[in-house]
Amino acid sequence: MKKKFYLTFAVISLFALSACDDIQTAEEAAEEAAITYCDCLKNNSKSKCDDQLNSKYKSFVNNDEFYRVFNRVNGCNATISKK
């Protein structure tokens, strides 16, 4: 019984640790978003790129750091803000 408990705990711990690697900070997400957004603008309309940005990074919608970094690092003179 103890072995089963320890094995289950070990498996759950491994999944939890690997999930932590996927979490992005607001700064990392904004830098990635800025690159993706500018690349999108090369071949698509602004509204389509806005929609893609909003859907992929919606978890950062209330994060001021995300907006600040995005506006600072993007190479296509795009500016985003809260509505």
MARBA-3410 file (N, C-alpha, C, O; in Angstrom, 1 decimal):
83
0.8,-1.2,0.0,0.0,0.0,0.0,0.9,1.3,0.0,0.6,2.2,-0.7 ~ 1.9,1.3,0.8,2.8,2.4,0.9,3.5,2.6,-0.5,3.7,3.8,-0.9 ~ 3.9,1.6,-1.1,4.6,1.7,-2.4,3.6,2.3,-3.5,4.1,3.2,-4.3 ~ 2.4,1.9,-3.4,1.4,2.5,-4.4,1.2,4.0,-4.1,1.1,4.8,-5.1 ~ 1.2,4.4,-2.8,1.0,5.8,-2.5,2.2,6.6,-3.0,2.1,7.6,-3.6
3.4,6.1,-2.7,4.7,6.8,-3.1,4.8,6.9,-4.6,5.2,7.9,-5.1 ~ 4.4,5.8,-5.3,4.5,5.9,-6.8,3.5,6.9,-7.3,3.8,7.7,-8.2 ~ 2.3,6.9,-6.8,1.3,7.9,-7.2,1.8,9.3,-7.0,1.6,10.2,-7.8 ~ 2.3,9.5,-5.8,2.8,10.8,-5.4,4.0,11.3,-6.3,4.0,12.4,-6.7 ~ 4.8,10.3,-6.7,6.0,10.6,-7.5,5.5,11.0,-8.9,6.0,12.0,-9.5
4.5,10.3,-9.5,4.0,10.6,-10.8,3.3,12.0,-10.8,3.5,12.8,-11.7 ~ 2.5,12.2,-9.8,1.9,13.6,-9.7,2.9,14.7,-9.6,2.7,15.7,-10.2 ~ 3.9,14.5,-8.8,5.0,15.5,-8.7,5.7,15.8,-10.0,6.0,16.9,-10.3 ~ 5.9,14.7,-10.8,6.6,14.9,-12.0,5.7,15.7,-13.0,6.2,16.6,-13.7 ~ 4.4,15.4,-13.0,3.5,16.2,-13.9,3.5,17.7,-13.4,3.5,18.6,-14.2
3.4,17.9,-12.1,3.4,19.3,-11.6,4.7,20.0,-12.0,4.6,21.2,-12.3 ~ 5.8,19.4,-11.8,7.1,20.1,-12.1,7.2,20.4,-13.6,7.7,21.4,-14.0 ~ 6.7,19.5,-14.5,6.8,19.7,-15.9,5.8,20.8,-16.3,6.1,21.5,-17.3 ~ 4.7,20.9,-15.7,3.8,22.0,-16.0,4.3,23.4,-15.6,3.9,24.3,-16.3 ~ 5.1,23.5,-14.6,5.7,24.8,-14.3,6.6,25.3,-15.3,6.7,26.6,-15.4
7.2,24.5,-16.2,8.1,25.0,-17.2,7.3,25.7,-18.3,7.9,26.6,-19.0 ~ 6.0,25.5,-18.4,5.2,26.1,-19.5,4.6,27.4,-19.1,4.1,28.2,-20.0 ~ 4.7,27.8,-17.8,4.2,29.1,-17.4,5.1,30.2,-17.8,6.3,30.2,-17.5 ~ 4.5,31.2,-18.5,5.3,32.4,-18.9,5.1,33.5,-18.0,4.0,33.7,-17.4 ~ 6.1,34.3,-17.8,5.9,35.6,-17.2,5.3,36.6,-18.1,5.2,36.3,-19.3
4.8,37.7,-17.6,4.2,38.7,-18.5,5.2,39.2,-19.5,4.8,39.5,-20.6 ~ 6.4,39.4,-19.0,7.4,39.9,-19.9,7.8,38.9,-21.0,7.9,39.4,-22.2 ~ 7.9,37.7,-20.7,8.2,36.7,-21.7,7.0,36.6,-22.7,7.2,36.5,-24.0 ~ 5.8,36.6,-22.2,4.6,36.5,-23.1,4.5,37.8,-24.0,4.2,37.6,-25.2 ~ 4.8,38.9,-23.5,4.8,40.1,-24.3,5.8,40.2,-25.3,5.5,40.6,-26.5
7.0,39.7,-25.0,8.0,39.7,-26.1,7.7,38.7,-27.2,7.8,39.0,-28.4 ~ 7.1,37.5,-26.8,6.7,36.6,-27.8,5.5,37.1,-28.6,5.4,37.0,-29.8 ~ 4.6,37.8,-27.9,3.4,38.4,-28.6,3.8,39.5,-29.6,3.2,39.5,-30.7 ~ 4.8,40.3,-29.2,5.2,41.3,-30.1,5.8,40.8,-31.4,5.5,41.3,-32.5 ~ 6.6,39.8,-31.3,7.2,39.2,-32.5,6.1,38.5,-33.4,6.1,38.7,-34.6
5.2,37.8,-32.7,4.1,37.1,-33.5,3.2,38.1,-34.1,2.8,38.0,-35.3 ~ 2.9,39.2,-33.4,2.0,40.2,-33.9,2.6,40.9,-35.1,1.9,41.1,-36.1 ~ 3.8,41.3,-35.0,4.5,42.0,-36.2,4.6,41.1,-37.4,4.4,41.5,-38.5 ~ 4.9,39.8,-37.2,4.9,38.8,-38.3,3.6,38.7,-38.9,3.5,38.6,-40.1 ~ 2.5,38.7,-38.1,1.2,38.6,-38.6,0.8,39.7,-39.5,0.1,39.6,-40.5
1.2,40.9,-39.1,0.9,42.1,-39.8,1.5,42.2,-41.3,1.0,42.9,-42.1 ~ 2.5,41.4,-41.5,3.1,41.3,-42.8,2.2,40.8,-43.9,2.3,41.1,-45.0 ~ 1.3,39.8,-43.4,0.5,39.1,-44.4,-1.0,39.2,-44.1,-1.8,38.6,-44.8 ~ -1.4,39.9,-43.1,-2.8,39.9,-42.6,-3.2,41.3,-42.3,-2.4,42.2,-42.1 ~ -4.5,41.4,-42.1,-5.1,42.7,-41.7,-4.8,42.9,-40.2,-4.6,42.0,-39.4
-4.9,44.2,-39.8,-4.7,44.5,-38.4,-5.8,43.9,-37.5,-5.5,43.4,-36.4 ~ -7.0,43.8,-38.0,-8.1,43.3,-37.1,-7.9,41.8,-36.9,-8.2,41.2,-35.9 ~ -7.4,41.1,-38.0,-7.1,39.6,-37.8,-6.0,39.4,-36.8,-6.1,38.5,-36.0 ~ -4.9,40.2,-36.9,-3.8,40.1,-35.9,-4.3,40.4,-34.5,-3.8,39.8,-33.6 ~ -5.1,41.4,-34.4,-5.7,41.8,-33.1,-6.4,40.6,-32.5,-6.3,40.3,-31.3
-7.3,40.0,-33.3,-8.0,38.9,-32.9,-7.2,37.7,-32.4,-7.4,37.1,-31.4 ~ -6.1,37.4,-33.2,-5.2,36.4,-32.8,-4.5,36.7,-31.5,-4.3,35.9,-30.6 ~ -4.0,38.0,-31.4,-3.4,38.4,-30.1,-4.3,38.3,-28.9,-3.9,37.8,-27.9 ~ -5.5,38.7,-29.1,-6.5,38.7,-28.0,-6.8,37.2,-27.6,-7.0,36.9,-26.4 ~ -6.9,36.3,-28.6,-7.3,35.0,-28.2,-6.1,34.2,-27.6,-6.3,33.4,-26.6
-4.9,34.5,-28.0,-3.8,33.7,-27.5,-3.3,34.2,-26.1,-2.8,33.5,-25.3 ~ -3.4,35.5,-25.9,-2.9,36.1,-24.7,-3.9,36.7,-23.8,-3.7,37.7,-23.1 ~ -5.1,36.2,-23.9,-6.2,36.7,-23.1,-6.0,36.7,-21.6,-6.6,37.4,-20.8 ~ -5.1,35.8,-21.1,-4.8,35.7,-19.7,-4.0,36.9,-19.2,-3.9,37.1,-18.0 ~ -3.5,37.7,-20.1,-2.7,38.9,-19.7,-3.5,40.2,-19.9,-2.9,41.2,-19.9
-4.8,40.1,-20.1,-5.6,41.2,-20.4,-5.6,42.3,-19.3,-5.7,43.5,-19.7 ~ -5.4,42.0,-18.1,-5.3,42.9,-17.0,-3.9,43.2,-16.5,-3.8,43.7,-15.4 ~ -2.9,42.8,-17.2,-1.6,42.8,-16.8,-0.9,44.0,-17.4,-0.5,44.0,-18.6 ~ -0.6,45.1,-16.6,0.0,46.3,-17.1,1.4,46.0,-17.6,1.9,46.7,-18.6 ~ 2.1,45.1,-17.0,3.5,44.8,-17.5,3.5,44.2,-18.9,4.4,44.5,-19.7
2.5,43.4,-19.2,2.4,42.9,-20.6,2.2,44.0,-21.6,2.9,44.0,-22.6 ~ 1.4,44.9,-21.3,1.2,46.1,-22.2,2.5,46.9,-22.4,2.9,47.3,-23.5 ~ 3.1,47.2,-21.2,4.3,48.0,-21.3,5.4,47.4,-22.1,6.0,48.0,-22.9 ~ 5.7,46.1,-21.8,6.7,45.4,-22.5,6.4,45.2,-24.0,7.2,45.4,-24.9 ~ 5.1,44.9,-24.3,4.7,44.7,-25.7,5.0,46.0,-26.5,5.6,46.0,-27.6
4.5,47.1,-26.0,4.7,48.4,-26.6,6.1,48.9,-26.8,6.5,49.6,-27.7 ~ 7.0,48.4,-25.8,8.4,48.8,-25.8,9.2,48.0,-26.8,10.1,48.5,-27.5 ~ 8.9,46.7,-27.0,9.8,45.8,-27.7,9.4,45.5,-29.2,10.2,45.0,-29.9 ~ 8.1,45.8,-29.5,7.7,45.4,-30.9,8.4,46.2,-31.9,8.7,47.4,-31.7 ~ 8.7,45.6,-33.0,9.4,46.3,-34.1,8.5,46.8,-35.2,9.1,47.2,-36.3
7.2,46.9,-35.0,6.4,47.4,-36.1,5.5,48.6,-35.7,4.5,48.8,-36.3 ~ 6.0,49.3,-34.6,5.3,50.5,-34.1,3.9,50.3,-33.8,3.0,51.2,-33.9 ~ 3.5,49.1,-33.3,2.2,48.8,-32.9,2.1,49.2,-31.4,3.0,49.1,-30.6 ~ 0.9,49.6,-31.0,0.6,50.0,-29.6,-0.7,49.3,-29.2,-1.7,49.4,-29.9 ~ -0.6,48.7,-28.1,-1.8,48.1,-27.5,-2.1,48.7,-26.2,-1.2,49.2,-25.5
-3.4,48.7,-25.8,-3.8,49.3,-24.5,-5.1,48.6,-24.0,-5.8,47.9,-24.8 ~ -5.4,48.8,-22.8,-6.6,48.3,-22.2,-7.8,49.1,-22.8,-7.7,50.3,-23.0 ~ -8.9,48.5,-22.9,-10.1,49.2,-23.4,-11.0,49.6,-22.2,-12.0,50.2,-22.4
END
